[in-house]
Amino acid sequence: MWNVKSLSGLGEAHNLIALNLTRNQLTNLSPLAGLTRLTTLNLGINQLTDFSFLSGLTNLTTLDLYGNLLTNLSLPAGLTCLRALNLSDNQLTSLTCQQSSRI
């Protein structure tokens, strides 16, 4: 565990294309909303429940959300490049993919 609790300032890394934040104590991902060039995002083993920030990350090809506190997830329509999605080790009871999602 890396013990990262805040992503303050990360939203300024506009050219970032890959980000691995596995094994932290993250609960708020709103600073990631402006990282529109991200193609790979690994958020496994955190304490995440809210993924509303995903709608702006239209270049994502890989999204790893394993080992969080997810009970439901609604993927926004803009994730048309998404090819790999890992949701293992959550407690999902509902998964919704908007029409233009290609997963």
Secondary structure, DSSP 4 states (H G I P E B T S, - for coil): -------TTGGG-TT--EEE--SS-----GGGGG-TT--EEE--SS-----GGGGG-TT-SEEE-TTS--SEEEE-TT-TT--EEE--SS--SEEEE-TT---
